[in-house]
Every structure is written in C-alpha cells, then in structure tokens.
Amino acid sequence: MTSIVLSVLAILVCGALGALAGFGAVSMIGWTGTWGAIVAAVIGMVVATFAFAVGAAILRRLGWLR
C-alpha cells in the first residue's frame, strides 16, 4: 500500500512540475487560446515524464528502489 501511495505522490509532483513548465513556457512566448493550451500540454507531459524517469533512476541508483 505504501508503494502505491508514494507512486501516486510522485505522479502528482511530476505532473505539477510539468504543468508549471508548460504554463511558464507558453506565458513567456505569449501564446493564448487553443494552440497555447496544446503546446503547454505537450511541454508539460514531456517535462513530467522526464522528471518521473530521472527521479526513478536516481532512486534506483541510491538503492531505494529495486
């Protein structure tokens, strides 16, 4: 049960990080509307996936995950 809770927490944290990155990038460019939302979503998903993968790799390297 602890593993599931920690996985959900990690997904939420990485998703929030991705959302902030996507929103920040689109805001910096100045895009709005549908295309701004699509670009923000794509950037957010890429950043969230990368953050989750890097986090898992670091925890495996430290021996905290199998």
ABEGO torsion letter per residue (X at the ends): XAAAAAAAAAAAAAAAAAAAAAAAAAAAAGBBEAAAAAAAAAAAAAAAAAAAAAAAAAAAAAGABX
